[in-house]
Amino acid sequence: MMRSLYSGVSGLKNHQIRMDVVSNNISNVNTTGFKSERVNFQDMISQLMSGAAEPKDNVGGVNPKQIGLGSMTASIDKMMHQGALQTTGKNTDLAITGEGFFVLADGDKEFYTRAGNFDVDQDGLLVNPANGMKVQGWNAQIDANGNRSVNSAGDIDDIIIPLYAKEPAKETSFVRFRSNLNSAVAAVSPDADDATRYKMITDPNPNNRRGHMTNIKVYDDQGAERSLKVFLWKTDENMWTASIDVSGSDQLSLDVTGPQGQNTSVPGNKRINLGFSPDGKLTSVSDGVDTTSQGLLTASVSFRIPGNPEPKNIELRLGEAGTVDGITQFSSTFTTKAVEQDGYTMGYMESFSIDPSGTITGIFSNGVQQPLGMIAMANFTNPEGLTKAGDTNYIVSNNSGDPIIAEAGIQGLGKINAGFLEMSNVDLADQFTDMIVTQRGFQANSKSITTSDQLLQELLGLKR
């Protein structure tokens, strides 16, 4: 009789635990990044009344007789499936689609979370504003040329977003050219003086032009803007000459590096010759002394600016030999342009964006966009084995496995969505149904206890 009482008590306790879990799920139905849980029961030990007997010649086998002694909680499982995404429009709100966790740090302690409601504090740190934990990742490193890059193979650190910080000016190191010189124009006489040649190149009537001029803004090491002009005119079949001018400069010279790095500088030279194949491909570049006809064809512009005795150098990247990648010569309209240069003036960081790989890109007032860092993600062999640590955070347990740290989108990790938050994955319909089932189970166990009590009362009444 007492066994049935204690079995009923164990059922009450287990269903109370199940109700606690259901209530916790419902209370967190609007908690960002929350993962619901479920309770699994299993029977407890059983008392053996008689053991099993094997079959004999005259009778068959006999099964064991056992009386169960109640139930117990087998496990409380974390349901780690994806929650729906909610649009917020805030660029520091981040949601993960797929596997993985954000990594947070509190001193030397690491925590893992799916809740990406982050913000930037007064020191520029990307943090969880609810508890101050710092988002982990890789900050960009600046090389000798002022270029920023992120090494996601290094150790993770606190992410810093330096809003309104200065981006120093960068001196132009190269100018890239692309498009076409019109092969149909007549060659300019080598006896023509500079004024006549300039008029032929810049004639307002396109039909009268014998060449082309391109102009691009370049920058010195202080960020001062200068105009780099390249004049090109036809001198013979499949042969063009180019001259150079940089505003506000002196001691200007143009030089070509020959094969095997040979370089015979000609001070004051301002012209180079471009050779083309009959099918319009650039084949060679020469300054009259050195000639190159393989690989990337370039020329170097050297000049000085007032107040600075150090020479400045800009590489003119004219195209790959034998290809149509750079400057070409076809019977078509002049379209040759300087399409790219890498210099800029000083600017202030005004905003930033975060892409699906977790790369944080700073946008500066000078139009430059530079990588500032990358948000790290973590995954585990058994994410359900993580231990809850409050604040919608998890910590490593003995059965979760060690964290696998990597950038988003690789090694099975999901992607990061800026301007979104992952909602709780609690399904209210499931929880209310589970609540009803739990209530009925609790009632049934309480009924078994009251019924056992009545039987005991009847037994005690036999003495009267």
C-alpha positions in Angstrom: 0.0 0.0 0.0 2.8 2.4 0.9 4.4 1.7 -2.4 1.5 3.2 -4.3 1.7 6.3 -2.1 5.3 6.9 -2.8 4.9 6.2 -6.5 2.2 8.8 -6.6 4.4 11.3 -4.8 7.2 10.7 -7.3 4.7 11.4 -10.1 3.6 14.6 -8.4 7.2 15.8 -8.0 8.1 15.0 -11.6 5.0 16.7 -13.0 5.8 19.7 -10.8 9.2 19.8 -12.4 7.6 19.6 -15.8 5.2 22.4 -14.9 8.2 24.5 -13.8 9.9 24.0 -17.2 6.7 24.8 -19.1 6.2 28.0 -17.0 9.8 29.1 -17.6 9.3 28.6 -21.3 6.2 30.7 -21.4 7.7 33.4 -19.3 10.5 33.7 -21.8 8.3 33.7 -24.9 9.6 37.2 -25.8 13.2 36.8 -24.6 15.7 37.4 -27.3 17.7 34.3 -28.3 16.0 32.1 -25.7 15.9 28.3 -26.3 12.9 26.3 -24.9 13.3 23.2 -22.9 11.4 19.9 -22.4 11.2 17.3 -19.7 11.6 13.6 -20.3 10.4 11.0 -17.7 11.5 7.5 -17.1 10.5 4.8 -14.6 12.3 4.3 -11.4 13.6 1.0 -10.0 11.2 -1.9 -9.8 10.8 -4.4 -6.9 11.2 -8.0 -8.0 8.5 -10.2 -6.6 9.7 -13.3 -8.4 12.3 -13.9 -11.0 12.0 -15.3 -14.5 12.1 -19.1 -15.0 13.4 -20.8 -18.1 11.3 -23.3 -20.1 11.4 -27.0 -18.9 10.4 -30.2 -20.5 6.9 -30.2 -19.1 6.2 -26.4 -18.8 7.1 -23.2 -20.6 9.1 -20.3 -19.3 7.8 -17.9 -16.6 8.2 -14.1 -16.8 9.5 -12.1 -13.9 7.0 -10.3 -11.6 8.0 -6.7 -10.8 6.3 -3.8 -9.2 7.4 -0.4 -10.3 8.3 2.2 -7.6 7.4 5.3 -9.4 8.9 7.7 -12.0 11.9 10.1 -12.2 13.0 12.9 -14.3 15.3 11.5 -17.0 16.5 14.7 -18.7 15.7 18.3 -19.3 16.6 18.9 -22.9 17.4 22.2 -24.6 15.7 22.7 -27.9 18.3 24.5 -29.9 16.4 24.9 -33.2 16.3 28.3 -35.0 14.0 31.0 -33.7 12.3 33.5 -36.1 14.1 36.7 -36.9 12.7 40.1 -35.9 13.6 43.2 -37.9 14.9 46.1 -35.8 16.9 48.3 -38.2 19.6 48.9 -35.6 23.0 47.9 -37.1 24.4 46.6 -33.8 21.5 44.2 -33.4 22.7 40.9 -34.7 21.0 37.5 -35.4 22.5 34.2 -36.4 20.9 32.1 -39.1 22.2 28.6 -38.7 24.5 27.0 -36.1 26.7 28.9 -33.7 26.9 31.4 -30.8 28.3 34.8 -30.2 31.3 34.9 -27.8 31.1 37.3 -24.8 33.8 38.0 -22.2 33.6 39.1 -18.6 37.3 39.4 -17.6 38.8 36.0 -18.2 35.5 34.2 -18.3 33.9 33.3 -21.7 30.1 33.1 -22.3 28.2 32.0 -25.4 24.8 33.4 -26.5 22.3 33.6 -29.3 21.0 37.0 -28.1 22.6 39.6 -30.3 21.2 42.8 -28.8 24.6 44.6 -28.7 25.7 48.3 -28.6 28.8 50.4 -28.5 29.9 51.9 -25.2 31.7 55.1 -24.5 35.1 53.4 -25.1 34.0 52.1 -28.5 33.7 48.5 -27.2 30.9 46.4 -28.7 29.1 45.1 -25.6 25.9 43.6 -24.3 24.4 46.8 -22.7 22.4 44.8 -20.2 25.5 43.4 -18.4 28.5 45.0 -20.0 30.0 41.8 -21.4 32.3 42.4 -24.3 31.7 40.9 -27.7 34.7 38.9 -28.9 36.3 38.8 -32.3 39.4 40.0 -34.3 40.4 43.7 -34.6 41.9 44.8 -37.9 45.7 45.4 -38.0 47.3 48.2 -40.0 50.3 47.5 -42.2 53.1 49.8 -43.2 51.1 51.1 -46.1 48.1 52.1 -44.0 46.0 49.2 -45.2 43.8 47.4 -42.7 43.2 43.6 -42.7 41.7 41.1 -40.3 43.5 37.8 -39.3 40.8 35.4 -38.2 43.4 32.8 -37.4 44.7 34.8 -34.4 43.4 35.0 -30.8 40.1 36.7 -30.2 39.9 39.9 -28.3 37.4 42.7 -27.4 35.9 44.2 -30.5 36.5 48.0 -30.8 34.6 50.2 -33.1 36.3 53.7 -33.0 33.4 55.9 -34.0 34.5 59.4 -35.1 38.1 58.4 -35.0 40.5 59.9 -37.6 41.6 58.0 -40.6 45.0 59.5 -41.6 45.6 60.6 -45.2 47.1 58.0 -47.5 49.5 58.9 -50.3 48.6 57.6 -53.8 50.9 54.7 -54.7 49.3 53.5 -58.0 46.9 54.6 -60.7 45.2 51.9 -62.8 44.1 52.6 -66.4 41.6 50.8 -68.5 39.6 51.0 -71.8 40.5 52.1 -75.3 42.5 54.3 -77.7 40.9 54.8 -81.1 43.2 53.2 -83.7 41.4 54.9 -86.6 42.8 58.4 -85.8 45.8 59.7 -87.8 49.2 59.8 -86.3 50.5 63.2 -85.0 53.6 64.4 -86.7 56.7 64.1 -84.5 57.6 67.7 -85.6 54.5 69.1 -84.0 55.2 71.3 -81.0 53.5 70.8 -77.6 50.9 73.5 -78.2 49.8 72.0 -81.5 49.9 68.5 -80.0 47.8 69.6 -77.0 45.2 71.2 -79.4 45.0 68.0 -81.4 44.4 65.9 -78.2 41.8 68.2 -76.6 40.0 69.5 -79.7 36.3 69.9 -78.7 35.2 68.2 -82.0 35.8 64.4 -81.4 36.2 63.9 -85.1 39.3 66.1 -85.1 41.1 64.6 -82.2 44.4 62.7 -82.7 44.7 61.5 -79.1 43.2 61.5 -75.6 43.7 63.1 -72.2 42.8 61.5 -68.9 42.7 63.2 -65.6 42.5 61.7 -62.1 42.8 63.1 -58.6 45.8 61.8 -56.6 47.0 62.6 -53.0 50.3 63.3 -51.4 51.2 62.1 -47.9 49.4 65.0 -46.2 46.2 64.3 -48.1 46.6 67.3 -50.4 44.7 66.8 -53.7 46.6 67.0 -57.0 45.7 66.4 -60.6 47.5 63.7 -62.5 47.0 64.2 -66.3 48.1 61.7 -68.9 48.2 62.8 -72.6 48.2 60.1 -75.3 48.6 60.6 -79.0 49.2 58.3 -81.9 52.8 58.4 -83.4 52.8 55.5 -85.8 50.8 52.3 -86.6 50.3 50.4 -83.4 52.4 52.9 -81.5 51.3 55.7 -79.1 53.2 58.2 -76.9 52.1 59.3 -73.5 53.3 62.3 -71.4 52.5 63.1 -67.8 51.8 66.1 -65.7 51.2 66.4 -61.9 49.8 69.7 -60.7 51.9 71.7 -58.1 55.0 69.5 -58.6 58.4 69.9 -60.0 61.3 67.7 -61.1 58.8 65.4 -62.8 60.1 62.3 -64.6 58.6 59.2 -66.1 60.5 55.9 -66.0 60.0 52.2 -67.1 61.6 49.3 -65.3 63.0 46.9 -67.8 63.3 43.0 -67.7 64.8 41.5 -64.6 64.3 44.8 -62.7 66.8 46.8 -64.9 66.2 50.5 -64.5 68.2 53.2 -66.3 66.6 56.4 -65.0 66.5 59.4 -67.4 66.1 62.5 -65.3 63.5 64.9 -66.8 62.0 62.4 -69.1 58.2 62.9 -69.3 57.3 60.5 -72.1 56.8 56.8 -72.6 55.9 54.8 -75.7 53.1 52.2 -75.8 53.3 49.4 -78.3 50.2 47.4 -79.5 49.7 44.3 -81.5 47.7 44.5 -84.8 44.7 43.1 -82.9 44.7 45.9 -80.4 46.4 44.4 -77.4 49.0 46.3 -75.4 52.4 44.5 -75.9 55.2 46.8 -74.6 56.0 50.0 -72.7 59.3 51.9 -73.2 60.9 55.1 -71.9 63.4 55.1 -74.7 66.0 53.3 -72.6 64.3 50.5 -70.8 61.5 48.4 -72.4 59.2 45.8 -70.8 56.9 43.4 -72.7 55.9 40.8 -70.1 53.5 40.6 -67.2 51.9 43.8 -65.8 53.2 46.8 -67.9 53.9 49.8 -65.7 55.6 53.1 -65.6 56.7 55.1 -62.5 56.0 58.8 -62.1 58.6 60.6 -59.9 58.1 64.2 -58.7 58.7 66.5 -55.8 56.4 69.0 -54.1 57.4 72.3 -52.6 58.7 72.1 -49.1 59.4 68.4 -49.2 62.8 67.2 -50.6 61.7 63.6 -50.7 60.6 62.4 -54.1 57.1 61.0 -54.6 56.4 58.0 -56.7 53.2 56.8 -58.4 53.0 53.6 -60.4 51.0 53.7 -63.6 49.4 50.3 -64.1 48.7 50.2 -67.9 47.6 46.6 -68.3 48.7 43.0 -68.7 50.9 42.3 -71.7 48.9 40.6 -74.5 45.5 41.0 -72.9 42.6 43.5 -73.1 42.6 44.1 -69.3 44.1 47.6 -69.4 44.6 50.0 -72.3 43.7 48.7 -75.7 43.8 50.0 -79.3 40.6 49.2 -81.2 38.8 51.2 -83.9 36.3 52.6 -81.5 35.7 55.7 -79.4 38.3 57.0 -77.0 37.3 55.7 -73.6 40.7 55.4 -71.8 40.3 56.4 -68.2 42.2 56.2 -65.0 39.8 54.0 -63.1 41.4 53.5 -59.8 43.9 55.1 -57.4 44.5 54.2 -53.7 45.1 57.5 -52.1 42.8 59.7 -50.0 42.7 62.7 -47.7 42.2 62.5 -43.9 38.7 61.6 -42.8 36.6 60.8 -39.7 34.7 57.6 -39.2 31.0 58.4 -39.4 29.3 55.0 -39.5 29.9 51.3 -39.9 28.2 48.2 -41.2 28.4 44.5 -40.4 28.1 42.0 -43.3 27.0 38.3 -43.1 30.6 37.1 -42.4 30.7 39.3 -39.3 33.2 41.8 -40.9 32.7 45.3 -39.5 33.4 48.0 -42.1 34.0 51.6 -41.1 32.7 54.3 -43.4 34.7 57.5 -43.3 33.9 61.1 -44.3 36.5 61.0 -47.1 34.6 58.2 -48.8 37.0 55.4 -47.7 35.7 52.1 -46.3 38.1 50.1 -44.2 37.6 46.8 -42.3 37.7 47.5 -38.5 37.3 43.9 -37.3 35.3 40.7 -37.5 32.9 39.2 -35.0 33.9 35.7 -33.8 31.4 32.8 -33.6 31.6 29.6 -31.6 30.2 26.1 -32.1 30.2 22.9 -30.0 30.1 19.2 -30.8 27.1 19.0 -28.4 25.4 22.5 -28.0 22.6 20.9 -25.9 25.2 20.0 -23.3 26.0 23.7 -22.5 25.2 24.9 -19.0 22.9 27.9 -18.6 24.5 30.8 -16.9 21.8 33.4 -16.8 21.3 36.5 -19.0 20.5 34.1 -21.9 24.2 33.0 -21.7 25.7 29.6 -21.7 29.0 28.2 -20.4 31.1 25.1 -21.3 30.2 21.9 -19.5 31.8 18.5 -19.3 29.6 17.2 -22.1 29.4 20.2 -24.5 32.9 19.8 -25.9 35.3 22.7 -26.2 34.3 25.7 -28.3 35.3 25.8 -32.0 36.0 29.5 -32.7 35.8 30.6 -36.3 34.4 33.3 -38.5 30.7 33.2 -39.6 29.9 31.0 -42.6 32.6 28.4 -42.4 33.1 25.2 -40.4 29.4 24.7 -40.2 28.7 28.1 -38.6 25.8 30.2 -39.6 25.7 33.7 -41.0 25.3 37.0 -39.2 22.3 39.3 -40.0 22.7 42.9 -38.9 19.5 44.8 -38.0 17.8 41.7 -36.8 17.3 39.8 -33.5 16.6 36.1 -33.1 13.3 35.7 -31.2 12.6 33.0 -28.7 11.8 29.6 -30.2 9.0 28.9 -27.7 5.8 27.7 -29.4 2.9 28.8 -27.2 0.6 26.2 -28.8 3.0 23.4 -27.8 3.5 24.9 -24.3 -0.3 25.2 -23.6 -0.9 21.7 -24.8 2.0 20.5 -22.6 0.6 22.4 -19.7 -2.8 20.6 -20.1 -1.1 17.2 -20.3 1.1 18.1 -17.2 -2.0 19.2 -15.3 -3.8 16.0 -16.0 -0.8 13.9 -15.1 -0.5 15.8 -11.8 -4.2 15.3 -11.1 -4.0 11.5 -11.9 -1.0 11.1 -9.5 -2.8 13.0 -6.7 -5.8 10.7 -7.3 -3.7 7.6 -6.8 -2.5 9.0 -3.5 -6.0 9.8 -2.2 -7.2 6.4 -3.3 -4.3 4.7 -1.6 -5.1 6.7 1.5 -8.8 5.5 1.4 -7.6 1.9 1.2 -5.4 2.4 4.2 -8.4 3.9 6.1 -10.4 0.8 5.2 -7.6 -1.4 6.5 -7.3 0.5 9.8 -11.1 0.3 10.1 -11.0 -3.6 10.3 -9.9 -3.4 13.9 -13.1 -1.7 15.0 
